[in-house]
Every structure is written in structure tokens, then in C-alpha cells.
Amino acid sequence: MWKKILLKQEIGPQDRYAMSSYLTFFETLHLLHMRGALDFELTDELFRNRFFSAVGHPAVAGATLLKDPNSFTNITALMHDWTRYIMANDIPTPVGYPNYLTLTATSRGFEPVDLGPDDLADLLELQAATLTMLQGSPVLRENSAAMFTACLTDPDHHVLGWRKDGRLVAAAILYDGGTSAESIRRYTTSDPEALAASINLKLVITRDGFTRANLSRSLILQLEQIAVGRGKDEILATIHPQNAASRALFGSLGYRQIGKASTGYGTRLIYRRALTAATADRQRSQTPWPSLRS
């Protein structure tokens, strides 16, 4: 099974027994963890790639975890505990985890979409619906049509979304500010290399009624993978101090609050996550960042 996954060979119904046997090994690992016989430091070092490559594989997940989830509760419990360990220890997210979240949402009737200029009206409508739901709360500022148009057309941006029955229900925007004043990293440094290695997570919104479907989580993780593909070492986001939901979401994904900054639209908390192992190692060895300048 691992050979087929590793070599990207075709996996089909004839491999159903091999898939179950493969996952049974990890069910055993979960039980050993539950009994305190193993810790995640060792498990992660030995088996991270083998586990997440399997659970994020369309054929494997589709024939096992998504088809009969009640038969693989130990696997989903292991995945939950394992990803919590990864996020808490500044370990870059294995690509199999966002793949699994995408497959799960797709199996529930959600459609992943890359948004472009033709989606402007839907993006504005999603923002308007979210602002109405927030009833005047300052946690989300209203973005103009011109700003969204730039995001949907400028190659320095990447906009992903989820649709349900054709309606846009979630969206997120990645922005490479480079060495410009738009880079969030500008609040801490003017070093060109540090600015070039950083990227902004500009916006994440989910329609009311869909916040428990892990859509925001999947979009953030998908955009992180795109950022890695662009050669970025870290991703930063700003969050309104009163936005408890976003702070909890980003915290659960391994983002660390590294200070606050005075922006053109008010005080914002700055959250950061390392995208590479080397950056995470440097982050752990550094002293806390100083107060951020305006």
C-alpha cells in the first residue's frame, strides 16, 4: 500500500483489503497512545509522512474514512490528536491533512473553487451577508469592490473559496506583499530578505450556518500549501482584538500571536506561523519579538 502511495500508482477497489490493513496499523498506534505506551514525538518522527499521505489520498480516503467513517473512529481520533501535536510544536503542516479536509468537504456536497474576476459579485454578497450577521461588530472591516477586484485579478493574490449548491459560502485571500508597505512583516523589519520570505493571509470569511464545516480551516491550510509552493518561509495574519473566533481558529492551527500593530484601520493583533522546518527551528530559538511599531 505504501509503495503505491509513494510511487503514485493507481489504487482501486482491488486494494480495499490492503487499505484497511494499512490503516489498522495506525489504529494500533492510536491505542498505544491512549495507553501511554507511545508519545507523538517518536510517532511523528517515524510515521508522519506514511500516515498523512494515506488519509489525504483520494482513493484511500474515499474507500475507507469517507465511505464508512464509523469503522475508522480510531483513525479520525488519531488524526485529531496528531494534528494538534503538529500545530502546538510549530511543525509544518503535512499536505495530507489539508487534502483530507478538502476531500471531506467535497464528500458533503461542497465545491472547492479558485475565484477570479467573474466571482466579484458573489464575493461582495458573501461579505455583505457576513457583515449583516455581525450586526455592527468591528471584527470585520468592509472591503471595497475595487479592493476585491484587485485581489481577483492581481497575480500577487490567490483567492480560494467553497460553494454549496452554487452559492459562495466561504472565501480566503492570500497576498504576497513582497517588500512593499503592504507586507505585514513591515511592522517588525525592513530587511528585504525577511520581507520576501513572508506572505500575508489577507482575509478569511465563512457564511453564517457553515462555520462548523471546517471550511475556513481547509482554506487556510490550502493557502499555506500555495505559499510553500511560492517559496515562502512564513505566513502572517492580522486579527481584530475582539475577534475571539478567529483567534481561536488561528491558534488551533499553530499560529502564534507575536504582538500588535497600529494599522490604518485600527489596532490589530499579528499572528504568525512558520511554513518550513528551518523557520520553525529559528522561531523556537529566538526570544519573543519586541513591541511592534506603527
Secondary structure, DSSP 4 states (H G I P E B T S, - for coil): -HHHHHTT----GGGHHHHHHHHHHHHHHHHHHHTTS--HHHHHHHHHHHHHHHHT-HHHHHHTTTT-GGGGHHHHHHHHHHHHHHHHTTPPPPTHHHHHHHHHHHHTTEEEEE--GGGHHHHHHHHHHHHHHHTT-TTSPPPPHHHHHHHHH-TTEEEEEEEETTEEEEEEEEE--TTSTT-GGGGT---HHHHHTEEEEEEEEE-TT-TTTTHHHHHHHHHHHHHHHTT-SEEEEEE-TT-HHHHHHHHHTT-EEEEEEEETTEEEEEEEEE-SHHHHHHHHHSPPPPPPP-
